[in-house]
Amino acid sequence: MIYETHGQAQVTHIPHPPGLRVTGEIDRSNRRLLADGLRWAARQGGQDIRLDLAGLTFIDVAGLRLILATAAALSPVRRLILDPAPSHVRELLARLGWSLSADLHLYVPSPPPLADPHPRP
């Protein structure tokens, strides 16, 4: 395991299954730490990536967007799984239009169909 710390944050690389344990606070001052960890996890082969966010006490929107961008960039056979995901992370995800499936992987819901601006009687 590799530990990296910066201020209030700590990222632990977990080799099997590939993933990260993120604790503390992720913000502008230490977002690079999360970005580096996510790049490492994405390079670990064809397996799903697990993020343990149980010890995450704060994450800014830009930090959460790093996680979302990583999930979106994975091949279709890989998933980014948040296990566990604290309630404040779930709330931010919902506000950004993302959510977790029943098995805790990130996905973007399909947008609702556009309303017809000229409905017919």
DRENRO-246583 format. One record per residue: residue in one letter; x, y, z of N, C-alpha, C in turn. Coordinates in steps of 0.05 Angstrom, whole numbers, padded with zeros to 5 digits, always signed. Example, Ala and Ser with C-alpha at 12.3 -4.5 7.8 and 13.67 -1.06 7.14 Angstrom:
a+00264-00114+00156+00246-00090+00156+00264-00066+00156 s+00257-00045+00142+00273-00021+00143+00258+00001+00157 
! end
This chain:
m+00017-00024+00000+00000+00000+00000+00018+00025+00000 i+00009+00045-00014+00023+00070-00015+00006+00091-00002 y+00017+00105+00017+00002+00127+00030+00013+00153+00021 e-00005+00171+00015+00002+00199+00008-00015+00217+00025 t-00003+00237+00036-00018+00256+00052-00012+00285+00043 h-00031+00302+00046-00027+00330+00041-00047+00345+00059 g-00038+00359+00078-00056+00374+00096-00076+00356+00109 q-00101+00361+00103-00123+00346+00116-00131+00320+00101 a-00117+00313+00080-00125+00290+00064-00105+00268+00064 q-00115+00244+00061-00097+00221+00058-00109+00202+00037 v-00093+00193+00019-00101+00174-00002-00084+00149+00000 t-00097+00127+00004-00084+00101+00006-00090+00085-00019 h-00069+00077-00033-00072+00060-00057-00077+00031-00047 i-00098+00019-00057-00105-00009-00050-00101-00025-00076 p-00082-00045-00076-00076-00059-00100-00097-00079-00109 h-00111-00093-00091-00130-00114-00098-00155-00112-00081 p-00178-00107-00092-00182-00098-00119-00171-00070-00122 p-00163-00062-00146-00151-00035-00149-00169-00013-00140 g-00159+00004-00124-00175+00027-00115-00161+00045-00096 l-00176+00061-00083-00165+00081-00065-00182+00083-00040 r-00170+00089-00018-00183+00097+00007-00177+00127+00010 v-00197+00143+00011-00194+00172+00013-00206+00181+00040 t-00189+00195+00056-00199+00205+00081-00192+00234+00084 g-00207+00247+00102-00202+00275+00107-00218+00293+00089 e-00205+00315+00080-00218+00336+00064-00203+00339+00038 i-00219+00338+00016-00207+00343-00011-00217+00371-00020 d-00198+00388-00025-00205+00415-00034-00183+00425-00053 r-00183+00450-00059-00164+00461-00078-00135+00456-00070 s-00130+00457-00045-00102+00454-00036-00090+00427-00040 n-00107+00406-00042-00096+00379-00044-00110+00362-00065 r-00124+00374-00083-00139+00359-00104-00120+00343-00122 r-00095+00353-00126-00076+00338-00141-00071+00310-00130 l-00071+00308-00104-00068+00282-00090-00089+00262-00100 l-00114+00271-00101-00136+00254-00110-00132+00248-00140 a-00126+00268-00156-00122+00264-00184-00100+00243-00190 d-00078+00245-00176-00056+00226-00179-00065+00198-00172 g-00080+00195-00150-00090+00169-00141-00109+00157-00161 l-00127+00174-00172-00146+00164-00192-00132+00155-00217 r-00111+00170-00226-00096+00161-00250-00083+00134-00244 w-00072+00131-00221-00059+00106-00213-00079+00083-00215 a-00103+00087-00203-00123+00066-00203-00133+00059-00231 a-00136+00079-00248-00145+00075-00275-00125+00059-00291 r-00100+00060-00285-00079+00046-00299-00075+00017-00289 q-00091+00008-00270-00086-00018-00258-00100-00041-00272 g-00105-00039-00298-00115-00061-00313-00145-00059-00318 g-00157-00081-00325-00184-00082-00334-00205-00086-00312 q-00197-00084-00287-00216-00089-00266-00231-00063-00259 d-00253-00066-00244-00267-00043-00233-00249-00029-00213 i-00255-00003-00209-00240+00013-00189-00259+00017-00165 r-00249+00012-00142-00264+00017-00118-00253+00041-00103 l-00271+00058-00094-00264+00081-00078-00278+00078-00051 d-00262+00076-00030-00272+00076-00003-00272+00104+00008 l-00295+00116+00010-00297+00144+00018-00309+00147+00046 a-00309+00125+00062-00321+00126+00088-00308+00147+00106 g-00282+00152+00103-00269+00172+00120-00267+00200+00107 l-00281+00204+00085-00281+00230+00072-00300+00248+00086 t-00290+00270+00097-00307+00288+00112-00316+00312+00096 f-00301+00318+00074-00309+00340+00056-00296+00336+00029 i-00311+00342+00008-00300+00343-00019-00313+00366-00034 d-00297+00382-00047-00309+00404-00062-00319+00393-00089 v-00334+00409-00103-00346+00401-00128-00325+00393-00148 a-00303+00408-00149-00281+00402-00168-00269+00374-00162 g-00266+00368-00137-00256+00341-00129-00275+00319-00138 l-00301+00324-00133-00321+00304-00142-00321+00301-00172 r-00317+00323-00186-00316+00322-00215-00292+00305-00225 l-00270+00305-00210-00247+00287-00217-00256+00258-00216 i-00271+00251-00196-00281+00224-00193-00300+00218-00216 l-00318+00236-00222-00337+00232-00244-00323+00229-00271 a-00303+00246-00276-00288+00245-00301-00274+00218-00304 t-00263+00208-00282-00250+00182-00282-00270+00160-00289 a-00294+00161-00277-00314+00141-00283-00323+00142-00312 a-00326+00166-00322-00335+00170-00350-00314+00161-00370 a-00289+00162-00363-00267+00155-00381-00260+00125-00382 l-00271+00110-00363-00266+00081-00362-00279+00067-00386 s-00266+00045-00395-00278+00030-00416-00305+00019-00407 p-00323+00012-00426-00350+00003-00418-00351-00021-00400 v-00329-00037-00400-00330-00061-00383-00320-00056-00355 r-00311-00032-00350-00301-00025-00323-00320-00005-00310 r-00321-00006-00283-00338+00012-00268-00322+00024-00246 l-00330+00048-00237-00319+00060-00214-00340+00057-00192 i-00333+00043-00171-00352+00036-00149-00345+00051-00124 l-00364+00066-00113-00360+00080-00088-00371+00063-00066 d-00354+00052-00050-00363+00033-00029-00345+00036-00005 p-00354+00049+00016-00380+00062+00019-00378+00091+00009 a-00402+00103+00005-00405+00131-00003-00421+00146+00018 p-00408+00164+00032-00423+00179+00053-00446+00195+00041 s-00465+00202+00058-00489+00216+00049-00483+00242+00036 h-00463+00257+00046-00456+00283+00033-00446+00279+00005 v-00432+00257-00001-00423+00252-00028-00447+00245-00045 r-00465+00228-00035-00489+00221-00051-00505+00246-00058 e-00507+00264-00039-00523+00288-00043-00510+00305-00065 l-00483+00309-00064-00470+00324-00085-00473+00310-00112 l-00471+00284-00113-00474+00270-00138-00502+00275-00150 a-00522+00274-00133-00549+00279-00143-00552+00308-00154 r-00539+00327-00141-00541+00355-00150-00527+00358-00177 l-00507+00342-00182-00492+00343-00207-00505+00326-00229 g-00526+00312-00223-00540+00295-00243-00529+00267-00244 w-00512+00259-00226-00502+00232-00225-00515+00217-00202 s-00514+00191-00202-00524+00176-00179-00509+00149-00178 l-00516+00134-00158-00504+00108-00155-00525+00086-00161 s-00516+00066-00175-00534+00043-00179-00536+00027-00154 a-00553+00006-00154-00556-00011-00130-00530-00023-00122 d-00512-00029-00141-00486-00041-00134-00464-00020-00130 l-00473+00006-00126-00455+00028-00119-00436+00038-00141 h-00441+00031-00166-00424+00043-00187-00438+00068-00197 l-00421+00086-00207-00430+00112-00216-00442+00109-00244 y-00464+00123-00249-00474+00124-00276-00489+00150-00280 v-00492+00158-00305-00506+00182-00312-00534+00173-00321 p-00555+00183-00308-00581+00175-00317-00587+00188-00344 s-00604+00174-00359-00612+00185-00385-00627+00211-00381 p-00622+00231-00397-00638+00256-00393-00667+00251-00400 p-00685+00266-00387-00713+00262-00394-00718+00272-00422 p-00738+00262-00435-00744+00271-00462-00752+00301-00461 l-00745+00315-00482-00752+00343-00483-00782+00346-00488 a-00794+00365-00474-00822+00371-00478-00827+00384-00505 d-00848+00377-00517-00855+00390-00543-00863+00419-00537 p-00849+00438-00549-00855+00466-00543-00882+00474-00555 h-00892+00458-00574-00918+00464-00587-00936+00440-00584 p-00947+00436-00560-00964+00412-00556-00989+00414-00574 r-00999+00392-00582-01023+00391-00599-01047+00384-00581 p-01070+00396-00587-01093+00391-00571-01104+00363-00574 
! end
